[in-house]
Amino acid sequence: MSQLKQRITADMKTAMKGGDKKRLGVIRLILAALKQREVDERIVLTDAQVLAVLEKMLKQRRDSVTQYAAAKREDLAGQERYEIGVIEAYMPAQLTAAELDALVAQCIADAGAVSPRDMGKVMGLLKERAAGRADLGALSGRVKGKLAG
């Protein structure tokens, strides 16, 4: 079992003992998503795969917050924000703007990219190297800017 999954399981036990029902609910959602992926693919998840599941959950919740805010449902948006906070606690520290720029430049050089047509190669490298530490949508914009310009 991956260390991250073990940490999440330990946090679930702590939340149970502490009576923190709201946090416990979110942690159970995380573990259910992880178990679903393991069952679907018949594998034991590594830390990188656990991070991928958590990233997907974060993206879903961010989209939900936007939708709920547009529908003026602050109660539901607040619940989603709380879930985002709990899930983000398991994510690695985010890269700074300077680190992102350096990583983008490094990946462009490693891929030998010279035009926007080479963006797929660069994004493939970035996806590996920035796993869980940066929003790939924002990285895509940075890569596009560097290659176009």
N, CA, C and O of each residue as an XYZ file, in Angstrom:
596
protein
N       0.852     -1.182      0.000
C       0.000      0.000      0.000
C       0.897      1.244      0.000
O       1.923      1.283      0.679
N       0.494      2.250     -0.766
C       1.305      3.463     -0.854
C       1.288      4.206      0.482
O       0.346      4.086      1.265
N       2.338      4.965      0.718
C       2.434      5.712      1.970
C       1.328      6.750      2.088
O       0.798      6.986      3.174
N       0.986      7.364      0.965
C      -0.063      8.385      0.981
C      -1.404      7.760      1.360
O      -2.163      8.337      2.139
N      -1.687      6.605      0.819
C      -2.948      5.927      1.144
C      -2.957      5.509      2.619
O      -3.993      5.589      3.279
N      -1.819      5.069      3.130
C      -1.722      4.716      4.548
C      -1.983      5.937      5.423
O      -2.645      5.843      6.456
N      -1.449      7.095      4.996
C      -1.665      8.339      5.748
C      -3.145      8.724      5.758
O      -3.676      9.156      6.781
N      -3.800      8.564      4.612
C      -5.221      8.890      4.522
C      -6.031      7.956      5.424
O      -6.960      8.397      6.101
N      -5.685      6.686      5.433
C      -6.375      5.708      6.284
C      -6.169      6.039      7.762
O      -7.103      5.961      8.560
N      -4.938      6.409      8.118
C      -4.655      6.787      9.508
C      -5.446      8.031      9.895
O      -5.951      8.121     11.014
N      -5.558      8.993      8.975
C      -6.336     10.206      9.245
C      -7.818      9.883      9.409
O      -8.518     10.548     10.173
N      -8.298      8.866      8.696
C      -9.694      8.462      8.839
C      -9.922      7.940     10.266
O     -10.924      8.270     10.900
N      -8.999      7.137     10.754
C      -9.124      6.593     12.111
C      -9.087      7.713     13.139
O      -9.835      7.693     14.117
N      -8.207      8.698     12.914
C      -8.116      9.842     13.820
C      -9.413     10.639     13.822
O      -9.889     11.051     14.879
N      -9.984     10.857     12.646
C     -11.248     11.594     12.539
C     -12.385     10.829     13.218
O     -13.267     11.430     13.831
N     -12.357      9.503     13.103
C     -13.379      8.679     13.766
C     -13.277      8.823     15.283
O     -14.282      9.016     15.968
N     -12.066      8.726     15.790
C     -11.856      8.825     17.234
C     -12.182     10.220     17.757
O     -12.695     10.378     18.865
N     -11.871     11.241     16.932
C     -12.113     12.618     17.348
C     -13.553     13.075     17.132
O     -13.939     14.145     17.601
N     -14.335     12.287     16.438
C     -15.732     12.646     16.206
C     -15.925     13.739     15.174
O     -16.959     14.407     15.163
N     -14.939     13.931     14.304
C     -15.020     14.964     13.269
C     -15.747     14.383     12.046
O     -15.119     13.910     11.098
N     -17.081     14.433     12.094
C     -17.901     13.771     11.073
C     -17.731     14.378      9.683
O     -17.733     13.658      8.685
N     -17.587     15.692      9.616
C     -17.471     16.353      8.314
C     -16.181     15.921      7.606
O     -16.195     15.563      6.428
N     -15.069     15.962      8.345
C     -13.772     15.546      7.797
C     -13.782     14.054      7.473
O     -13.246     13.636      6.447
N     -14.382     13.262      8.336
C     -14.474     11.826      8.128
C     -15.204     11.519      6.821
O     -14.802     10.621      6.081
N     -16.259     12.251      6.539
C     -17.009     12.053      5.303
C     -16.156     12.296      4.069
O     -16.224     11.536      3.103
N     -15.355     13.350      4.099
C     -14.491     13.670      2.959
C     -13.410     12.600      2.799
O     -13.115     12.171      1.684
N     -12.828     12.176      3.912
C     -11.777     11.151      3.839
C     -12.355      9.843      3.305
O     -11.694      9.133      2.547
N     -13.570      9.530      3.692
C     -14.202      8.311      3.161
C     -14.458      8.439      1.654
O     -14.343      7.459      0.918
N     -14.804      9.650      1.199
C     -14.960      9.869     -0.241
C     -13.644      9.607     -0.977
O     -13.625      8.985     -2.039
N     -12.552     10.090     -0.396
C     -11.226      9.895     -0.999
C     -10.906      8.403     -1.072
O     -10.506      7.898     -2.121
N     -11.085      7.706      0.048
C     -10.768      6.276      0.074
C     -11.666      5.483     -0.876
O     -11.225      4.505     -1.480
N     -12.912      5.900     -1.006
C     -13.823      5.216     -1.940
C     -13.345      5.401     -3.382
O     -13.375      4.460     -4.175
N     -12.904      6.614     -3.716
C     -12.401      6.874     -5.068
C     -11.138      6.057     -5.346
O     -10.964      5.529     -6.444
N     -10.263      5.957     -4.349
C      -9.039      5.166     -4.505
C      -9.373      3.685     -4.679
O      -8.809      3.014     -5.543
N     -10.283      3.186     -3.862
C     -10.681      1.775     -3.934
C     -11.350      1.479     -5.281
O     -11.130      0.421     -5.870
N     -12.159      2.411     -5.757
C     -12.832      2.232     -7.043
C     -11.809      2.070     -8.166
O     -11.955      1.203     -9.027
N     -10.781      2.905     -8.151
C      -9.743      2.822     -9.179
C      -8.987      1.495     -9.090
O      -8.685      0.868    -10.106
N      -8.684      1.073     -7.842
C      -7.978     -0.195     -7.662
C      -8.808     -1.369     -8.186
O      -8.278     -2.267     -8.840
N     -10.092     -1.356     -7.900
C     -10.964     -2.449     -8.333
C     -11.142     -2.432     -9.847
O     -11.076     -3.475    -10.497
N     -11.369     -1.244    -10.408
C     -11.573     -1.125    -11.850
C     -10.368     -1.627    -12.645
O     -10.522     -2.324    -13.648
N      -9.174     -1.268    -12.191
C      -7.963     -1.595    -12.942
C      -7.241     -2.831    -12.411
O      -6.240     -3.261    -12.983
N      -7.746     -3.399    -11.322
C      -7.147     -4.580    -10.685
C      -5.661     -4.371    -10.385
O      -4.814     -5.189    -10.742
N      -5.375     -3.257     -9.720
C      -3.997     -2.922     -9.359
C      -3.965     -2.405     -7.920
O      -5.005     -2.126     -7.325
N      -2.763     -2.284     -7.378
C      -2.560     -1.597     -6.114
C      -1.945     -0.255     -6.474
O      -0.917     -0.208     -7.149
N      -2.560      0.835     -6.033
C      -2.123      2.168     -6.437
C      -0.793      2.561     -5.809
O      -0.525      2.274     -4.642
N       0.036      3.227     -6.615
C       1.274      3.820     -6.126
C       0.954      5.244     -5.660
O      -0.154      5.736     -5.875
N       1.920      5.898     -5.028
C       1.702      7.279     -4.595
C       1.358      8.188     -5.769
O       0.501      9.062     -5.643
N       2.016      7.990     -6.908
C       1.751      8.831     -8.077
C       0.312      8.643     -8.562
O      -0.347      9.607     -8.953
N      -0.162      7.415     -8.536
C      -1.534      7.146     -8.965
C      -2.543      7.706     -7.964
O      -3.611      8.176     -8.356
N      -2.209      7.657     -6.677
C      -3.077      8.246     -5.653
C      -3.168      9.748     -5.884
O      -4.250     10.328     -5.799
N      -2.031     10.380     -6.177
C      -2.028     11.820     -6.462
C      -2.889     12.143     -7.679
O      -3.583     13.159     -7.692
N      -2.851     11.297     -8.689
C      -3.665     11.524     -9.886
C      -5.153     11.488     -9.539
O      -5.931     12.298    -10.043
N      -5.543     10.555     -8.685
C      -6.949     10.470     -8.252
C      -7.327     11.722     -7.459
O      -8.406     12.284     -7.648
N      -6.429     12.154     -6.570
C      -6.702     13.350     -5.765
C      -6.807     14.596     -6.648
O      -7.659     15.454     -6.412
N      -5.947     14.696     -7.660
C      -6.012     15.831     -8.591
C      -7.356     15.860     -9.309
O      -7.962     16.918     -9.479
N      -7.809     14.689     -9.724
C      -9.100     14.595    -10.413
C     -10.226     15.042     -9.481
O     -11.139     15.756     -9.897
N     -10.155     14.618     -8.227
C     -11.180     15.013     -7.256
C     -11.160     16.526     -7.034
O     -12.211     17.161     -6.941
N      -9.959     17.096     -6.949
C      -9.850     18.550     -6.775
C     -10.460     19.285     -7.956
O     -11.194     20.256     -7.774
N     -10.164     18.834     -9.147
C     -10.697     19.477    -10.349
C     -12.225     19.421    -10.350
O     -12.884     20.411    -10.671
N     -12.783     18.275     -9.995
C     -14.243     18.140     -9.933
C     -14.835     19.118     -8.933
O     -15.853     19.754     -9.207
N     -14.202     19.239     -7.779
C     -14.734     20.130     -6.747
C     -14.604     21.598     -7.131
O     -15.494     22.397     -6.840
N     -13.503     21.958     -7.783
C     -13.350     23.346     -8.236
C     -14.419     23.693     -9.269
O     -14.974     24.792     -9.248
N     -14.706     22.760    -10.167
C     -15.769     22.971    -11.152
C     -17.115     23.121    -10.445
O     -17.927     23.968    -10.818
N     -17.344     22.298     -9.428
C     -18.602     22.360     -8.687
C     -18.757     23.696     -7.975
O     -19.846     24.270     -7.958
N     -17.671     24.196     -7.386
C     -17.733     25.490     -6.698
C     -18.153     26.578     -7.677
O     -18.989     27.422     -7.355
N     -17.569     26.556     -8.873
C     -17.919     27.545     -9.905
C     -19.398     27.444    -10.261
O     -20.088     28.459    -10.364
N     -19.882     26.223    -10.448
C     -21.284     26.013    -10.805
C     -22.215     26.457     -9.679
O     -23.218     27.126     -9.929
N     -21.889     26.090     -8.449
C     -22.734     26.460     -7.318
C     -22.745     27.971     -7.095
O     -23.782     28.548     -6.770
N     -21.591     28.604     -7.272
C     -21.517     30.057     -7.100
C     -22.367     30.749     -8.170
O     -23.045     31.735     -7.881
N     -22.334     30.237     -9.396
C     -23.137     30.814    -10.476
C     -24.627     30.647    -10.197
O     -25.435     31.488    -10.591
N     -24.989     29.555     -9.512
C     -26.387     29.287     -9.195
C     -26.800     29.912     -7.855
O     -27.919     29.704     -7.386
N     -25.885     30.681     -7.245
C     -26.125     31.346     -5.960
C     -26.451     30.350     -4.842
O     -27.319     30.599     -4.005
N     -25.741     29.222     -4.846
C     -25.908     28.204     -3.800
C     -24.648     28.190     -2.942
O     -23.835     27.270     -3.038
N     -24.488     29.206     -2.108
C     -23.276     29.335     -1.298
C     -23.140     28.210     -0.275
O     -22.022     27.867      0.109
N     -24.256     27.629      0.174
C     -24.174     26.529      1.122
C     -23.449     25.329      0.509
O     -22.579     24.726      1.138
N     -23.822     24.995     -0.726
C     -23.172     23.873     -1.408
C     -21.741     24.221     -1.817
O     -20.846     23.379     -1.750
N     -21.537     25.458     -2.237
C     -20.182     25.895     -2.608
C     -19.259     25.830     -1.384
O     -18.093     25.454     -1.500
N     -19.781     26.194     -0.229
C     -18.996     26.126      1.005
C     -18.584     24.708      1.341
O     -17.452     24.469      1.763
N     -19.501     23.758      1.156
C     -19.183     22.346      1.397
C     -18.081     21.878      0.452
O     -17.158     21.178      0.868
N     -18.175     22.261     -0.810
C     -17.151     21.868     -1.792
C     -15.800     22.486     -1.436
O     -14.764     21.835     -1.574
N     -15.806     23.744     -0.976
C     -14.549     24.400     -0.575
C     -13.910     23.665      0.604
O     -12.690     23.517      0.669
N     -14.747     23.208      1.530
C     -14.228     22.450      2.667
C     -13.566     21.156      2.171
O     -12.479     20.793      2.620
N     -14.243     20.468      1.236
C     -13.689     19.232      0.682
C     -12.372     19.507     -0.038
O     -11.436     18.714      0.056
N     -12.295     20.624     -0.754
C     -11.046     21.009     -1.426
C      -9.928     21.164     -0.398
O      -8.808     20.703     -0.617
N     -10.236     21.812      0.719
C      -9.234     22.007      1.773
C      -8.705     20.692      2.326
O      -7.502     20.540      2.540
N      -9.607     19.743      2.557
C      -9.197     18.446      3.097
C      -8.346     17.697      2.068
O      -7.308     17.134      2.415
N      -8.779     17.688      0.811
C      -8.040     16.965     -0.235
C      -6.670     17.594     -0.462
O      -5.681     16.882     -0.639
N      -6.604     18.940     -0.457
C      -5.324     19.618     -0.685
C      -4.303     19.298      0.400
O      -3.099     19.400      0.164
N      -4.765     18.915      1.578
C      -3.831     18.570      2.663
C      -2.972     17.366      2.297
O      -1.897     17.176      2.868
N      -3.431     16.558      1.359
C      -2.683     15.360      0.955
C      -1.837     15.595     -0.289
O      -1.089     14.710     -0.703
N      -1.946     16.757     -0.879
C      -1.183     17.074     -2.087
C       0.185     17.636     -1.699
O       0.320     18.257     -0.645
N       1.200     17.426     -2.540
C       2.520     18.013     -2.252
C       2.461     19.539     -2.407
O       1.527     20.076     -3.003
N       3.464     20.221     -1.864
C       3.515     21.680     -1.945
C       3.534     22.126     -3.406
O       4.200     21.518     -4.244
N       2.794     23.194     -3.699
C       2.725     23.720     -5.063
C       4.029     24.427     -5.432
O       4.695     25.004     -4.572
N       4.382     24.379     -6.699
C       5.585     25.054     -7.192
C       5.340     26.564     -7.266
O       4.223     27.006     -7.534
N       6.391     27.344     -7.027
C       6.284     28.795     -7.154
C       6.338     29.178     -8.638
O       6.663     28.350     -9.489
N       6.018     30.434     -8.932
C       6.032     30.915    -10.324
C       7.422     30.770    -10.940
O       7.552     30.378    -12.100
N       8.459     31.085    -10.167
C       9.829     30.976    -10.683
C      10.182     29.515    -10.965
O      10.811     29.207    -11.978
N       9.775     28.617    -10.062
C      10.049     27.194    -10.265
C       9.286     26.669    -11.486
O       9.804     25.846    -12.240
N       8.056     27.150    -11.675
C       7.268     26.735    -12.840
C       7.942     27.179    -14.129
O       8.047     26.404    -15.079
N       8.404     28.443    -14.162
C       9.072     28.954    -15.361
C      10.335     28.149    -15.672
O      10.610     27.831    -16.829
N      11.096     27.825    -14.628
C      12.315     27.041    -14.820
C      11.981     25.637    -15.319
O      12.664     25.110    -16.198
N      10.943     25.036    -14.767
C      10.531     23.695    -15.179
C      10.045     23.684    -16.622
O      10.363     22.768    -17.380
N       9.270     24.706    -17.007
C       8.786     24.816    -18.384
C       9.964     24.955    -19.340
O      10.014     24.272    -20.363
N      10.925     25.843    -19.015
C      12.093     26.044    -19.869
C      12.895     24.746    -19.999
O      13.356     24.404    -21.088
N      13.058     24.028    -18.892
C      13.805     22.769    -18.895
C      13.114     21.729    -19.781
O      13.769     21.038    -20.561
N      11.796     21.624    -19.658
C      11.053     20.635    -20.458
C      11.058     20.998    -21.941
O      11.111     20.108    -22.790
N      11.004     22.270    -22.260
C      11.071     22.698    -23.661
C      12.429     22.312    -24.241
O      12.518     21.817    -25.365
N      13.484     22.544    -23.459
C      14.833     22.184    -23.921
C      14.972     20.669    -24.066
O      15.521     20.191    -25.058
N      14.476     19.912    -23.081
C      14.587     18.452    -23.119
C      13.820     17.851    -24.297
O      14.252     16.859    -24.885
N      12.674     18.461    -24.640
C      11.857     17.944    -25.740
C      12.353     18.441    -27.095
O      11.946     17.922    -28.134
N      13.223     19.437    -27.088
C      13.709     20.015    -28.339
C      12.603     20.757    -29.073
O      12.589     20.811    -30.303
N      11.679     21.328    -28.313
C      10.520     22.003    -28.894
C      10.905     23.374    -29.438
O      11.651     24.120    -28.805
N      10.383     23.694    -30.625
C      10.678     24.994    -31.230
C       9.414     25.730    -31.664
O       9.450     26.943    -31.873
N       8.307     25.020    -31.800
C       7.073     25.671    -32.242
C       5.894     25.142    -31.427
O       6.016     24.139    -30.722
N       4.755     25.825    -31.529
C       3.568     25.370    -30.787
C       3.126     23.944    -31.157
O       2.402     23.305    -30.393
N       3.552     23.450    -32.312
C       3.198     22.081    -32.695
C       3.860     21.043    -31.783
O       3.396     19.906    -31.691
N       4.935     21.436    -31.116
C       5.655     20.526    -30.224
C       5.104     20.548    -28.796
O       5.697     19.960    -27.892
N       3.996     21.212    -28.599
C       3.456     21.397    -27.256
C       3.114     20.069    -26.578
O       3.282     19.941    -25.365
N       2.646     19.097    -27.328
C       2.284     17.794    -26.754
C       3.465     17.107    -26.091
O       3.321     16.521    -25.017
N       4.633     17.174    -26.724
C       5.836     16.565    -26.163
C       6.195     17.235    -24.840
O       6.514     16.571    -23.853
N       6.136     18.571    -24.844
C       6.499     19.338    -23.650
C       5.512     19.046    -22.520
O       5.922     18.841    -21.377
N       4.228     19.024    -22.828
C       3.214     18.776    -21.803
C       3.347     17.372    -21.224
O       3.085     17.164    -20.039
N       3.754     16.404    -22.050
C       3.980     15.050    -21.552
C       5.074     15.016    -20.491
O       4.938     14.359    -19.459
N       6.163     15.737    -20.765
C       7.256     15.820    -19.787
C       6.817     16.561    -18.530
O       7.126     16.145    -17.413
N       6.090     17.665    -18.723
C       5.639     18.456    -17.573
C       4.689     17.659    -16.687
O       4.735     17.763    -15.461
N       3.840     16.873    -17.308
C       2.864     16.094    -16.543
C       3.581     15.151    -15.586
O       3.152     14.972    -14.446
N       4.677     14.546    -16.051
C       5.475     13.650    -15.201
C       6.167     14.423    -14.081
O       6.106     14.036    -12.913
N       6.820     15.509    -14.451
C       7.704     16.211    -13.508
C       6.975     17.101    -12.510
O       7.497     17.372    -11.429
N       5.776     17.558    -12.858
C       5.048     18.460    -11.964
C       3.839     17.772    -11.340
O       2.924     18.442    -10.861
N       3.828     16.460    -11.343
C       2.671     15.704    -10.860
C       2.214     16.176     -9.483
O       2.942     16.062     -8.497
N       1.007     16.702     -9.439
C       0.416     17.118     -8.178
C       0.930     18.429     -7.622
O       0.422     18.909     -6.608
N       1.926     19.019     -8.261
C       2.518     20.239     -7.712
C       2.179     21.477     -8.512
O       2.611     22.577     -8.166
N       1.399     21.314     -9.592
C       1.021     22.469    -10.407
C      -0.244     22.148    -11.186
O      -0.521     20.989    -11.497
N      -1.005     23.186    -11.494
C      -2.209     23.040    -12.299
C      -1.790     22.937    -13.764
O      -1.177     23.857    -14.307
N      -2.120     21.822    -14.395
C      -1.682     21.602    -15.774
C      -2.320     22.599    -16.740
O      -1.738     22.900    -17.782
N      -3.494     23.113    -16.415
C      -4.121     24.128    -17.262
C      -3.293     25.397    -17.302
O      -3.097     25.987    -18.364
N      -2.803     25.819    -16.135
C      -1.957     27.011    -16.067
C      -0.616     26.758    -16.755
O      -0.081     27.635    -17.433
N      -0.083     25.559    -16.574
C       1.184     25.214    -17.231
C       1.036     25.250    -18.748
O       1.945     25.687    -19.455
N      -0.090     24.798    -19.236
C      -0.352     24.800    -20.679
C      -0.249     26.209    -21.246
O       0.334     26.413    -22.311
N      -0.816     27.182    -20.535
C      -0.732     28.570    -20.962
C       0.694     29.083    -21.004
O       1.079     29.805    -21.923
N       1.481     28.703    -19.993
C       2.888     29.127    -19.953
C       3.673     28.535    -21.125
O       4.469     29.223    -21.765
N       3.438     27.251    -21.393
C       4.142     26.585    -22.490
C       3.771     27.248    -23.815
O       4.640     27.519    -24.644
N       2.487     27.506    -24.009
C       2.007     28.127    -25.246
C       2.692     29.489    -25.439
O       3.130     29.817    -26.541
N       2.779     30.274    -24.359
C       3.412     31.584    -24.415
C       4.888     31.484    -24.787
O       5.375     32.266    -25.604
N       5.601     30.526    -24.193
C       7.030     30.385    -24.487
C       7.276     29.908    -25.912
O       8.187     30.387    -26.587
N       6.454     28.955    -26.366
C       6.676     28.409    -27.710
C       6.243     29.368    -28.803
O       6.821     29.379    -29.890
N       5.226     30.174    -28.521
C       4.745     31.123    -29.531
C       5.661     32.342    -29.620
O       5.757     33.004    -30.653
N       6.318     32.609    -28.516
C       6.938     33.834    -28.503
C       8.244     34.278    -28.388
O       8.491     35.483    -28.412
